[in-house]
Amino acid sequence: MAQALTRDVTVRDVERELARLRDASTEPGQAPRLRTSVMTHVAWVPERWEEAATGTLAGLAERHPSRTILLFPRPDDPENRLDGDVDFRCFVRGGQEREVCSEVISLRLCGRRAAAPASVVLPLLVSDLPVFLRWRGPLPFDAPELGELLGIADRLVVDSREWPEPGRALPRLAELLGGIAVSDISWARTLPWRAAVATLWPDVRSASHLRVAGPEAEALLLYGWLRARLGRDVDLEREPAGEVELVEVDGREAGPRRVEPKTPSDLLSDQLEDFGRDPIYEEAVRRFASSPT
Amino acid sequence: MPCRRRSPVTELAENPLLKGLRARRTPEPCAVAIFGASGDLTQRKLFPALYALAFRNLLPEQFAVVGVARTPMSTEEFRERMREGVQEHGRDEFRSDVWEELAAGTRYVCADLVDEQEDREVIECLNELDEARGTAGNRVYYLAVPPSAIEPIVLQLGPKRASGGWTRLIVEKPFGHDLDSARRLNEVIRSYFEESEIFRIDHYLGKETVQNMLVLRFANGIFEPIWNRQFVDHVQITVAESLGIEDRAGFYEQAGAIRDIVQNHLLQLVALTAMEPPIDFSAESVRNEKVKVLRATHTPGPKHVVRGQYGPGHVEGEEVGGYREEQGVEPDSATETYVAAKLFVDNWRWADTPFYLRTGKRLPRRETTIAIQFKRAPHPPFEVDSEEGLRPNVLLIHIQPDEGVSLAVGAKVPGQGLTIRTVHMDFLYGGSFRVGLPEAYERLILDCLLGDATLFTRADEVEEQWALVDAMVAPWKRDRPHFPNYAAGTWGPPAADELLHRDGRSWRRH
């Protein structure tokens, strides 16, 4: 691991440094380490999310070897420049002799450089592989940088729990759904609860009331999902909680068999395994957007 | 007009809430009865596999296991042994909540299945579990017993098989000891069980890379056009073991390498390598194509089959004894611990393309590989000296220990002049998908619980495999071999090298 690049770098510097680190990581006389990539993972990380994003990355790189490009926007910086760090991370899998390596490029986009992120990312994408864009925090729907990065990504990964007002943001997200596949980590968290509600069929065929104790984002997604799946209106009663603790449909409690606690890294990894669209999620979001609570 | 009530099945199929939930394959409620449950296989493989499935919530909530064996033991003692097996051999962390859930549905019945009174106890135990655990009369009978015990158990169990739910029967290899015995066993089993209920297990087919072979061939457009006699010079399949026979002398003396490995694992690998693309990935389509290959396969004659037996030698720096010195082995045993053979697949795709197979005990290392060696470039325009380091392209499929694929290609050595060397491009399976690979038994047990027989061997496949093996061993009855003929820790007898040298080829270098 190295942090060889810091202030005022160019994309060419980044590429050269990556090549140097790859060569340096091979001991003389040993089999060369393999760069293995299944995607380019671009993460947009505003300042307040930096720590959380770095923590998530620690477990992620091992599970999804890829070129990861972390973009830290600093639009208020008075200088227009690019700062960067390059890591070459290698992992040994149990029972295997050779290490497998992936690359992490951290770039601070200072000043006006933060307004044109796609031009920085484009030359660094690994050819022929899908691009996943993880957007940390609330989505600035009208900001040009979001539009630029959506233009080069195959899939947008968000966590609607990170949004201060998911009830307002979900209808705006619905407008994006036609153009790009979206994964929502909060939606993934509701999976065991949706499976549990499904076991209540057919008794909930004519359900009219949903009660959720949990975060707002998850409650709204479950609400949109149930209405979309049943094709009927349902009202929502929500009690705030840090995690989903209770889901009831018409007074019948849906209890998942075992909800495995997942790390942020695992949650993101799960999303990075999905390449197609999720029509059920899209229907849930659209149904919510058509008549929010 | 009378209102028709919807059946529960229709209701389930119409459940709109299930749509889009990840199609995780969870089986219906059922009980698994393992016969031969006091043996190594149950403790080392089957229970760790069941635990791994429970760990991932892949078993149904209403699930039970009944261990059946002649060894006197209480249910508590059986659970304790299985817990030790899970802790020692399992691939996941040990979680007591997962184990307790599995153990709560586990029973042990000490019974000799040939005894009518005792086998009634097994049936009663299973019926009780239907009540207590809600297993709904669905049964998997797992025969983890020596080959000689299969037929008596089936004869005893068959008439009393559960009639309430579905029934599946798992039979461990080897299935018979020749074509006649395999046919008879098929007849006996099929007098009580439908072919769709019979799951003949060959754990090699549960390995990820073996399944990946089908993906590699049929999901990538670049391989199939060159996967034929026009471009492939020959195929080498190696199943090498560095271990001896451990404590399996009783079985191995009867089976030898040809029945232990060639009849099942090796011929399955031949079938997967040579088969035509199936129209879909259903059990019948895949197995139909494999059977066609096996029917088309022959060995050109006795001199194209080499057998061997290891003598003393060194493996991994340790001095080891010869086969005849192993405990339980006859001092003049003529059992082969090594087989090499040349086969041909007589069809449009493979005519005249040799498939060289070899397997052996006490070879220098453990390795299972399929090597597709392509023909040389027709006219390399380089000076002869430049090409010294150049070998034909080889696509190497590693099945164990490191699962993956590598391709040997010629590349220019950097610098002045033009020198060509062979370079390996490796794709290690775990490198791109860093998830723990499931053990073969996990996959196969889950498939059986789900009723998916794609990775199990069908009756006609087994019979074709035996027909081939019978043809290979027929000449052996006439001559007594000069054993031992290879030292432990070497790559087999010299005759195996000659088998390829005669054709102007050689075994892959290791």
Interface residues (C-beta under 8 A of the other chain):
Chain A: L34 T36 V38 E62 R63 H64 P65 F91 R93 G95 Q96 E97 R98 V100 L191 R194 A195 V197 A198 L200 W201 P202 V204 L226 R229 L230 G231 R257 R258 D278 P279 I280 Y281
Chain B: E11 L12 E14 N15 P16 L17 L18 K19 G20 L21 R22 N57 E61 P401 D402 D426 L428 G430 G431 S432 F433 R434 V435
